[in-house]
Amino acid sequence: QVHVKESGGGLVQAGDSLTLSCEVTSGRTFTDYAMGWFRRAPGKEREFVASIGWSGTGKDYADSVKGRFTISRDNTKNIVYLQMNSLKPEDTAIYYCVADSDQTYRSVRGGGNFAWGQGTQVAVAS
């Protein structure tokens, strides 16, 4: 069984930066998982943000965050990060980390049988 836990959310001003962390606990090797981030803004459906392959080389981003957000992972610590720069009020959402042992990082954006975290709230004030 895999356990996913996010941290690092908070209230920031537009233009600020914030880094989210996601720690994974599992009986399997961390590199068995492609990892990803999704978010759900108030009144909207959950949407894909970013994903990363097992080695950390392959990455995929939603168009809305490309160039502003960076996903990375530390396979020695079982942690994946989401560095968010130039934050906008429309980035306000609950951010969820997912672990996917069935697909490559390229497929994460389409959904899957993920292990989900509980989410961490990010609020960006204008």
DSSP file (Angstrom, degrees, kcal/mol; ACC not computed):
  #  RESIDUE AA STRUCTURE BP1 BP2  ACC     N-H-->O    O-->H-N    N-H-->O    O-->H-N    TCO  KAPPA ALPHA  PHI   PSI    X-CA   Y-CA   Z-CA
    1    1 A Q              0   0    0      0, 0.0    26,-0.5     0, 0.0     2,-0.4   0.000 360.0 360.0 360.0 139.9    0.0    0.0    0.0
    2    2 A V  E     -A   26   0A   0     24,-0.2     2,-0.5    25,-0.1    24,-0.2  -0.867 360.0-160.4-109.4 138.1    1.3    3.5   -0.9
    3    3 A H  E     -A   25   0A   0     22,-3.3    22,-2.9    -2,-0.4     2,-0.4  -0.970   6.0-167.2-119.6 130.7    0.8    6.6    1.2
    4    4 A V  E     -A   24   0A   0     -2,-0.5     2,-0.4   112,-0.4   114,-0.4  -0.961   5.7-178.6-121.4 131.1    1.1   10.0   -0.3
    5    5 A K  E     -A   23   0A   0     18,-2.0    18,-2.7    -2,-0.4     2,-0.2  -0.971   8.8-158.1-138.2 121.8    1.3   13.2    1.8
    6    6 A E  E     +A   22   0A   0     -2,-0.4     2,-0.3    16,-0.2    16,-0.2  -0.580  16.1 166.9 -92.7 156.6    1.6   16.8    0.6
    7    7 A S  E     +A   21   0A   0     14,-2.2    14,-2.8    -2,-0.2   113,-0.1  -0.970  40.7  68.7-156.1 165.8    2.9   19.8    2.4
    8    8 A G        +     0   0    0     -2,-0.3    11,-0.2     1,-0.3    14,-0.0   0.381  58.6 137.6 106.3  -3.4    4.0   23.4    1.7
    9    9 A G        +     0   0    0     12,-0.1     2,-0.3    86,-0.1    -1,-0.3  -0.169  20.3 128.3 -69.2 169.7    0.7   25.1    0.8
   10   10 A G  E     -d  122   0B   0    111,-0.7   113,-2.7   110,-0.1     2,-0.5  -0.986  56.9 -61.0 170.5-171.0   -0.2   28.5    2.1
   11   11 A L  E     +d  123   0B   0     -2,-0.3     2,-0.3   111,-0.2   113,-0.2  -0.902  54.6 162.7-104.8 124.8   -1.3   32.1    1.3
   12   12 A V  E     -d  124   0B   0    111,-2.7   113,-3.1    -2,-0.5     2,-0.2  -0.845  35.9-104.5-134.2 170.6    1.0   34.2   -0.9
   13   13 A Q  E >   -d  125   0B   0     -2,-0.3     3,-2.2   111,-0.2    74,-0.2  -0.639  49.9 -84.5 -93.4 154.5    0.8   37.3   -3.0
   14   14 A A  T 3  S+     0   0    0    111,-2.4    74,-0.2     1,-0.3    -1,-0.1  -0.329 118.5  28.6 -56.3 136.4    0.6   37.3   -6.8
   15   15 A G  T 3  S+     0   0    0     72,-3.0    71,-0.6     1,-0.3    -1,-0.3   0.209  96.6 119.3  93.7 -15.0    4.1   37.1   -8.2
   16   16 A D    <   -     0   0    0     -3,-2.2    71,-2.3    71,-0.2    -1,-0.3  -0.176  58.1-124.3 -76.0 173.2    5.4   35.2   -5.3
   17   17 A S        +     0   0    0     68,-0.2     2,-0.3    69,-0.2    68,-0.2  -0.865  24.4 178.6-118.7 155.0    6.9   31.7   -5.3
   18   18 A L  E     - B   0  84A   0     66,-2.4    66,-3.1    -2,-0.3     2,-0.5  -0.981  15.9-147.4-153.8 143.1    6.0   28.6   -3.3
   19   19 A T  E     - B   0  83A   0     -2,-0.3     2,-0.3    64,-0.2    64,-0.2  -0.967  10.5-159.3-119.2 124.6    7.3   25.0   -3.2
   20   20 A L  E     - B   0  82A   0     62,-2.5    62,-2.2    -2,-0.5     2,-0.3  -0.743   7.6-157.4 -95.7 147.2    5.1   22.1   -2.5
   21   21 A S  E     -AB   7  81A   0    -14,-2.8   -14,-2.2    -2,-0.3     2,-0.4  -0.915   6.8-165.7-123.0 152.2    6.5   18.8   -1.3
   22   22 A C  E     -AB   6  80A   0     58,-1.8    58,-2.3    -2,-0.3     2,-0.4  -0.952   6.0-161.3-140.9 117.4    5.0   15.3   -1.5
   23   23 A E  E     -AB   5  79A   0    -18,-2.7   -18,-2.0    -2,-0.4     2,-0.5  -0.840   7.3-155.8-102.7 135.0    6.4   12.4    0.5
   24   24 A V  E     -A    4   0A   0     54,-2.5     2,-0.5    -2,-0.4   -20,-0.2  -0.923   8.5-170.9-114.7 130.3    5.7    8.8   -0.5
   25   25 A T  E     +A    3   0A   0    -22,-2.9   -22,-3.3    -2,-0.5     2,-0.3  -0.983  26.4 144.1-118.5 125.6    5.7    5.9    1.8
   26   26 A S  E     -A    2   0A   0     -2,-0.5   -24,-0.2   -24,-0.2     4,-0.1  -0.994  58.8-124.5-157.3 155.4    5.4    2.5    0.1
   27   27 A G  S    S+     0   0    0    -26,-0.5     2,-0.2    -2,-0.3   -25,-0.1   0.592  96.3  73.6 -76.6 -10.9    6.5   -1.1    0.3
   28   28 A R  S    S-     0   0    0    -27,-0.1    -2,-0.2     1,-0.1     2,-0.2  -0.545 100.6 -85.6 -97.7 166.9    7.7   -0.7   -3.3
   29   29 A T    >   -     0   0    0     -2,-0.2     3,-2.3     1,-0.1     4,-0.2  -0.510  33.9-128.1 -70.5 137.9   10.7    1.2   -4.6
   30   30 A F  G >  S+     0   0    0      1,-0.3     3,-1.9    -2,-0.2    -1,-0.1   0.830 107.6  64.1 -57.8 -33.5   10.0    4.9   -5.1
   31   31 A T  G 3  S+     0   0    0      1,-0.3    -1,-0.3    44,-0.1    23,-0.1   0.516  84.6  75.7 -73.1  -2.5   11.3    4.7   -8.6
   32   32 A D  G <  S+     0   0    0     -3,-2.3     2,-0.5    22,-0.1    -1,-0.3   0.627  89.9  77.0 -73.7 -13.3    8.5    2.3   -9.5
   33   33 A Y    <   -     0   0    0     -3,-1.9     2,-0.4    -4,-0.2    68,-0.2  -0.841  66.2-151.5-110.5 131.0    6.2    5.3   -9.5
   34   34 A A  E     -E  100   0B   0     66,-3.0    66,-3.0    -2,-0.5     2,-0.3  -0.754  33.0-148.6 -77.8 144.9    5.6    8.1  -12.0
   35   35 A M  E     +EF  99  52B   0     17,-2.3    17,-2.7    -2,-0.4     2,-0.3  -0.870  20.5 172.1-121.4 152.7    4.5   11.0   -9.9
   36   36 A G  E     -EF  98  51B   0     62,-2.1    62,-2.7    -2,-0.3     2,-0.4  -0.962  24.5-133.1-152.0 168.7    2.2   13.9  -10.6
   37   37 A W  E     +EF  97  50B   0     13,-3.0    12,-2.6    -2,-0.3    13,-1.6  -0.991  20.8 177.2-126.0 136.0    0.4   17.0   -9.3
   38   38 A F  E     -EF  96  48B   0     58,-2.7    58,-3.0    -2,-0.4     2,-0.3  -0.837   9.9-158.7-123.9 166.6   -3.3   17.8   -9.9
   39   39 A R  E     -EF  95  47B   0      8,-2.5     8,-3.3    -2,-0.3     2,-0.4  -0.992  11.3-153.8-146.4 154.9   -5.3   20.8   -8.6
   40   40 A R  E     -E   94   0B   0     54,-2.1    54,-2.3    -2,-0.3     6,-0.2  -0.956  14.4-158.9-131.0 114.0   -8.9   21.7   -8.0
   41   41 A A    >   -     0   0    0      4,-0.5     3,-2.3    -2,-0.4    52,-0.2  -0.519  43.3 -75.7 -84.4 157.3   -9.8   25.4   -8.0
   42   42 A P  T 3  S+     0   0    0      0, 0.0    -1,-0.1     0, 0.0     3,-0.1  -0.311 118.1   2.8 -55.4 125.2  -13.0   26.6   -6.3
   43   43 A G  T 3  S+     0   0    0      1,-0.3     2,-0.3    -3,-0.1    -2,-0.0   0.547 115.0  99.6  77.5   7.1  -16.0   25.7   -8.4
   44   44 A K  S <  S-     0   0    0     -3,-2.3    -1,-0.3     1,-0.0     2,-0.1  -0.802  75.6-100.1-123.9 164.9  -13.9   23.9  -11.0
   45   45 A E        -     0   0    0     -2,-0.3    -4,-0.5     1,-0.1     2,-0.1  -0.422  49.8 -88.8 -78.2 158.0  -13.0   20.3  -11.9
   46   46 A R        -     0   0    0     -6,-0.2     2,-0.3    -2,-0.1    -6,-0.3  -0.432  51.3-165.9 -66.0 139.2   -9.8   18.8  -10.9
   47   47 A E  E     -F   39   0B   0     -8,-3.3    -8,-2.5    -2,-0.1     2,-0.1  -0.940  23.1-102.9-133.0 152.8   -7.1   19.4  -13.5
   48   48 A F  E     +F   38   0B   0     -2,-0.3   -10,-0.2   -10,-0.2     3,-0.1  -0.430  34.0 171.6 -68.7 141.5   -3.6   18.1  -14.3
   49   49 A V  E     -     0   0B   0    -12,-2.6    13,-2.6     1,-0.4     2,-0.3   0.707  56.7 -29.4-115.3 -56.1   -0.7   20.3  -13.4
   50   50 A A  E     -FG  37  61B   0    -13,-1.6   -13,-3.0    11,-0.2    -1,-0.4  -0.989  47.2-162.3-162.4 158.1    2.6   18.3  -13.9
   51   51 A S  E     -FG  36  60B   0      9,-2.2     9,-2.1    -2,-0.3     2,-0.3  -0.969   4.7-159.8-145.2 162.2    4.1   14.8  -13.9
   52   52 A I  E     -FG  35  59B   0    -17,-2.7   -17,-2.3    -2,-0.3     7,-0.2  -0.999  17.8-122.8-146.8 140.7    7.5   13.3  -13.8
   53   53 A G    >   -     0   0    0      5,-2.6     3,-0.9    -2,-0.3   -20,-0.1  -0.171  40.1 -92.4 -77.9 175.2    9.0   10.0  -14.7
   54   54 A W  T 3  S+     0   0    0      1,-0.3   -21,-0.1   -23,-0.1    -1,-0.1   0.817 124.1  44.4 -61.1 -33.9   10.9    7.6  -12.4
   55   55 A S  T 3  S-     0   0    0    -24,-0.0    -1,-0.3     1,-0.0    20,-0.1   0.638 108.3-119.0 -87.0 -13.8   14.3    9.0  -13.2
   56   56 A G  S <  S+     0   0    0     -3,-0.9    -2,-0.1     2,-0.2    17,-0.1   0.410  91.4  98.8  90.0  -2.5   13.3   12.6  -13.0
   57   57 A T        +     0   0    0     15,-0.1     2,-0.4     1,-0.0    -3,-0.0   0.925  66.7  66.7 -84.3 -48.3   14.3   13.2  -16.6
   58   58 A G        +     0   0    0      2,-0.0    -5,-2.6     0, 0.0     2,-0.3  -0.611  65.0 170.9 -79.5 129.5   10.9   13.0  -18.3
   59   59 A K  E     -G   52   0B   0     -2,-0.4     2,-0.4    -7,-0.2    -7,-0.2  -0.979  16.7-167.5-139.3 150.1    8.5   15.8  -17.4
   60   60 A D  E     -G   51   0B   0     -9,-2.1    -9,-2.2    -2,-0.3     2,-0.3  -0.997   9.1-170.9-138.3 141.0    5.1   17.0  -18.6
   61   61 A Y  E     -G   50   0B   0     -2,-0.4   -11,-0.2   -11,-0.2     2,-0.2  -0.964  27.3-113.6-133.7 148.0    3.2   20.2  -17.8
   62   62 A A    >>  -     0   0    0    -13,-2.6     3,-1.5    -2,-0.3     4,-1.3  -0.519  35.2-118.6 -69.3 147.8   -0.1   21.7  -18.3
   63   63 A D  T 34 S+     0   0    0      1,-0.3     3,-0.2     2,-0.2    -1,-0.1   0.839 111.2  64.0 -58.4 -33.3    0.0   24.7  -20.7
   64   64 A S  T 34 S+     0   0    0      1,-0.2    -1,-0.3     3,-0.0   -15,-0.1   0.691 114.7  29.4 -68.1 -18.2   -1.3   27.0  -17.9
   65   65 A V  T X> S+     0   0    0     -3,-1.5     4,-2.4   -16,-0.2     3,-2.4   0.480  85.1 126.5-118.6  -7.2    1.8   26.4  -15.7
   66   66 A K  T 3< S+     0   0    0     -4,-1.3     4,-0.1     1,-0.3   -16,-0.0  -0.298  81.3  16.3 -59.1 131.5    4.5   25.7  -18.3
   67   67 A G  T 34 S+     0   0    0      2,-0.5    -1,-0.3     1,-0.1     3,-0.1   0.226 126.2  58.0  89.4 -14.4    7.4   28.1  -17.8
   68   68 A R  T <4 S+     0   0    0     -3,-2.4    17,-1.9     1,-0.2     2,-0.3   0.704  99.2  53.5-113.5 -36.0    6.3   29.0  -14.3
   69   69 A F  E  <  -C   84   0A   0     -4,-2.4    -2,-0.5    15,-0.2     2,-0.4  -0.779  60.6-165.6-106.2 147.7    6.2   25.6  -12.4
   70   70 A T  E     -C   83   0A   0     13,-2.5    13,-3.1    -2,-0.3     2,-0.4  -0.990   5.0-157.2-133.6 125.9    8.9   23.0  -12.2
   71   71 A I  E     +C   82   0A   0     -2,-0.4     2,-0.3    11,-0.2    11,-0.2  -0.819  23.0 159.7 -99.5 141.0    8.4   19.4  -11.0
   72   72 A S  E     -C   81   0A   0      9,-1.7     9,-3.0    -2,-0.4     2,-0.3  -0.947  21.2-149.1-150.1 168.9   11.3   17.5   -9.6
   73   73 A R  E     -C   80   0A   0     -2,-0.3     2,-0.6     7,-0.3     7,-0.2  -0.997  11.1-149.2-146.0 150.0   12.0   14.4   -7.4
   74   74 A D  E >>> -C   79   0A   0      5,-3.0     5,-1.6    -2,-0.3     3,-1.2  -0.927  11.3-170.6-117.6 102.7   14.6   13.2   -5.0
   75   75 A N  T 345S+     0   0    0     -2,-0.6   -45,-0.2     1,-0.3   -44,-0.1   0.608  84.0  61.5 -73.5 -10.5   14.7    9.4   -5.2
   76   76 A T  T 345S+     0   0    0      1,-0.1    -1,-0.3     3,-0.1    -2,-0.0   0.691 115.5  32.2 -83.4 -18.7   16.9    9.2   -2.2
   77   77 A K  T <45S-     0   0    0     -3,-1.2    -2,-0.2     2,-0.2   -53,-0.2   0.418 103.4-122.5-115.4  -2.5   14.2   10.8    0.0
   78   78 A N  T  <5 +     0   0    0     -4,-1.0   -54,-2.5     1,-0.2     2,-0.4   0.906  68.7 132.5  59.2  43.1   11.1    9.5   -1.7
   79   79 A I  E   < -BC  23  74A   0     -5,-1.6    -5,-3.0   -56,-0.2     2,-0.4  -0.968  42.5-163.1-129.1 140.2    9.9   13.1   -2.3
   80   80 A V  E     -BC  22  73A   0    -58,-2.3   -58,-1.8    -2,-0.4     2,-0.3  -0.960  15.5-156.2-118.6 144.1    8.6   15.0   -5.3
   81   81 A Y  E     -BC  21  72A   0     -9,-3.0    -9,-1.7    -2,-0.4     2,-0.4  -0.819  14.7-158.0-118.7 154.8    8.5   18.8   -5.4
   82   82 A L  E     -BC  20  71A   0    -62,-2.2   -62,-2.5    -2,-0.3     2,-0.6  -0.889  12.4-162.3-131.3 103.8    6.5   21.4   -7.3
   83   83 A Q  E     -BC  19  70A   0    -13,-3.1   -13,-2.5    -2,-0.4     2,-0.6  -0.767  10.1-165.7 -85.2 121.0    8.3   24.7   -7.5
   84   84 A M  E     +BC  18  69A   0    -66,-3.1   -66,-2.4    -2,-0.6     2,-0.3  -0.941   9.6 177.3-116.3 116.3    5.8   27.4   -8.3
   85   85 A N        +     0   0    0    -17,-1.9   -68,-0.2    -2,-0.6   -69,-0.1  -0.736  60.4  20.5-112.6 162.7    7.0   30.8   -9.5
   86   86 A S  S    S-     0   0    0    -71,-0.6    -1,-0.2    -2,-0.3   -69,-0.2   0.904  84.7-158.3  48.6  50.1    5.2   33.9  -10.7
   87   87 A L        -     0   0    0    -71,-2.3   -72,-3.0    -3,-0.2   -71,-0.2  -0.260   7.8-158.7 -64.7 145.5    2.0   32.7   -9.0
   88   88 A K    >   -     0   0    0    -74,-0.2     3,-2.3    -3,-0.1     4,-0.3  -0.835  32.0-110.0-120.0 156.6   -1.3   34.1  -10.2
   89   89 A P  G >  S+     0   0    0      0, 0.0     3,-1.8     0, 0.0    35,-0.4   0.842 117.7  63.6 -55.4 -32.0   -4.7   34.3   -8.4
   90   90 A E  G 3  S+     0   0    0      1,-0.3   -49,-0.0    33,-0.1    -3,-0.0   0.571  88.6  69.6 -72.4  -6.5   -6.0   31.7  -10.8
   91   91 A D  G <  S+     0   0    0     -3,-2.3    -1,-0.3    33,-0.0     2,-0.2   0.530  70.2 120.6 -82.2  -6.8   -3.4   29.3   -9.3
   92   92 A T    <   +     0   0    0     -3,-1.8     2,-0.3    -4,-0.3    31,-0.2  -0.413  42.1 107.5 -60.1 124.1   -5.5   29.2   -6.2
   93   93 A A  E    S- H   0 122B   0     29,-2.0    29,-2.8    -2,-0.2     2,-0.6  -0.974  75.5 -81.7-177.7 170.4   -6.6   25.6   -5.6
   94   94 A I  E     -EH  40 121B   0    -54,-2.3   -54,-2.1    -2,-0.3     2,-0.5  -0.878  47.5-146.0 -90.3 128.4   -6.1   22.5   -3.6
   95   95 A Y  E     -EH  39 120B   0     25,-3.0    25,-1.9    -2,-0.6     2,-0.4  -0.851  13.5-164.6-103.8 130.0   -3.0   20.8   -4.9
   96   96 A Y  E     -E   38   0B   0    -58,-3.0   -58,-2.7    -2,-0.5     2,-0.4  -0.913   9.3-146.6-116.9 137.8   -2.9   17.0   -4.9
   97   97 A C  E     -E   37   0B   0     -2,-0.4    20,-1.8   -60,-0.2     2,-0.4  -0.811  18.2-165.5 -98.3 142.7    0.0   14.7   -5.4
   98   98 A V  E     -EI  36 116B   0    -62,-2.7   -62,-2.1    -2,-0.4     2,-0.4  -0.962  13.1-153.6-130.5 149.1   -0.4   11.3   -7.1
   99   99 A A  E     -EI  35 115B   0     16,-1.8    16,-2.0    -2,-0.4     2,-0.5  -0.984  13.0-170.8-119.5 130.9    1.7    8.2   -7.4
  100  100 A D  E     +E   34   0B   0    -66,-3.0   -66,-3.0    -2,-0.4    14,-0.1  -0.961  17.9 170.7-128.9 114.5    1.2    6.0  -10.4
  101  101 A S  S    S+     0   0    0     -2,-0.5    -1,-0.1    12,-0.4    13,-0.1   0.436  77.7  56.9 -98.6  -0.3    2.8    2.6  -10.7
  102  102 A D  S    S+     0   0    0     11,-0.1     2,-0.3   -68,-0.1    -1,-0.1   0.669 103.7  39.5-105.3 -20.0    0.9    1.5  -13.8
  103  103 A Q  S    S-     0   0    0    -69,-0.1   -69,-0.3     1,-0.0     2,-0.1  -0.775  77.7-104.4-128.8 167.5    1.8    4.2  -16.4
  104  104 A T    >>  -     0   0    0     -2,-0.3     3,-1.4     1,-0.1     4,-0.6  -0.449  45.9-100.5 -81.9 168.0    4.6    6.4  -17.7
  105  105 A Y  H >> S+     0   0    0      1,-0.3     3,-0.8     2,-0.2     4,-0.5   0.804 119.6  65.9 -61.2 -27.9    4.6   10.0  -16.7
  106  106 A R  H 34 S+     0   0    0      1,-0.2    -1,-0.3     2,-0.1     3,-0.2   0.778 102.3  47.4 -65.9 -25.3    3.2   10.9  -20.2
  107  107 A S  H X4 S+     0   0    0     -3,-1.4     3,-1.4     1,-0.2     4,-0.3   0.584  87.0  86.7 -92.6 -10.6   -0.1    9.2  -19.4
  108  108 A V  H X< S+     0   0    0     -3,-0.8     3,-2.2    -4,-0.6    -1,-0.2   0.873  79.5  63.7 -59.7 -38.0   -0.6   10.7  -16.0
  109  109 A R  T 3< S+     0   0    0     -4,-0.5    -1,-0.3     1,-0.3   -61,-0.2   0.769  98.9  56.0 -59.8 -24.8   -2.4   13.7  -17.4
  110  110 A G  T <  S-     0   0    0     -3,-1.4    -1,-0.3     1,-0.3    -2,-0.2   0.460 116.4-108.7 -87.1  -0.9   -5.1   11.5  -18.7
  111  111 A G    <   +     0   0    0     -3,-2.2    -1,-0.3    -4,-0.3     2,-0.3  -0.300  44.4 172.8  98.2 173.6   -5.9   10.0  -15.3
  112  112 A G        -     0   0    0     -2,-0.1     2,-1.8    -3,-0.1    -4,-0.0  -0.983  50.8 -50.9 168.3-173.8   -5.3    6.6  -13.9
  113  113 A N  S    S+     0   0    0     -2,-0.3   -12,-0.4     2,-0.0   -11,-0.1  -0.571  74.6 171.6 -87.5  74.7   -5.4    4.3  -10.9
  114  114 A F        -     0   0    0     -2,-1.8     2,-0.6   -14,-0.1   -14,-0.2  -0.409  41.5-127.7 -88.1 157.6   -3.5    6.7   -8.7
  115  115 A A  E     -I   99   0B   0    -16,-2.0   -16,-1.8    -2,-0.1     2,-0.3  -0.947  39.7-154.3 -94.4 122.8   -2.7    6.8   -5.0
  116  116 A W  E     -I   98   0B   0     -2,-0.6  -112,-0.4   -18,-0.2   -18,-0.2  -0.730   8.9-139.1-104.1 147.2   -3.9   10.3   -4.0
  117  117 A G        -     0   0    0    -20,-1.8  -112,-0.2    -2,-0.3     3,-0.1  -0.360  32.9-105.3 -86.2 179.9   -2.8   12.5   -1.1
  118  118 A Q        -     0   0    0   -114,-0.4  -113,-0.1     1,-0.2   -22,-0.1   0.644  62.6-118.5 -82.3 -15.6   -5.2   14.6    1.0
  119  119 A G        -     0   0    0    -22,-0.1     2,-0.4   -25,-0.0   -23,-0.2   0.019  14.3-120.8  97.8 154.7   -4.2   17.8   -0.7
  120  120 A T  E     - H   0  95B   0    -25,-1.9   -25,-3.0  -113,-0.1     2,-0.3  -0.999  26.4-121.2-135.8 135.2   -2.6   21.1    0.3
  121  121 A Q  E     - H   0  94B   0     -2,-0.4  -111,-0.7   -27,-0.2     2,-0.5  -0.574  23.5-172.8 -83.3 131.5   -4.3   24.5   -0.1
  122  122 A V  E     -dH  10  93B   0    -29,-2.8   -29,-2.0    -2,-0.3     2,-0.4  -0.993   3.8-176.4-119.8 126.1   -2.6   27.2   -2.1
  123  123 A A  E     -d   11   0B   0   -113,-2.7  -111,-2.7    -2,-0.5     2,-0.6  -0.990   6.8-165.0-125.4 127.5   -4.2   30.7   -2.1
  124  124 A V  E     -d   12   0B   0     -2,-0.4     2,-0.3   -35,-0.4  -111,-0.2  -0.950   9.7-152.8-116.3 116.6   -2.8   33.5   -4.2
  125  125 A A  E      d   13   0B   0   -113,-3.1  -111,-2.4    -2,-0.6    -2,-0.0  -0.647 360.0 360.0 -90.0 143.2   -4.0   37.0   -3.3
  126  126 A S              0   0    0     -2,-0.3    -1,-0.1  -113,-0.2  -113,-0.1   0.465 360.0 360.0 -84.7 360.0   -4.0   39.7   -6.0
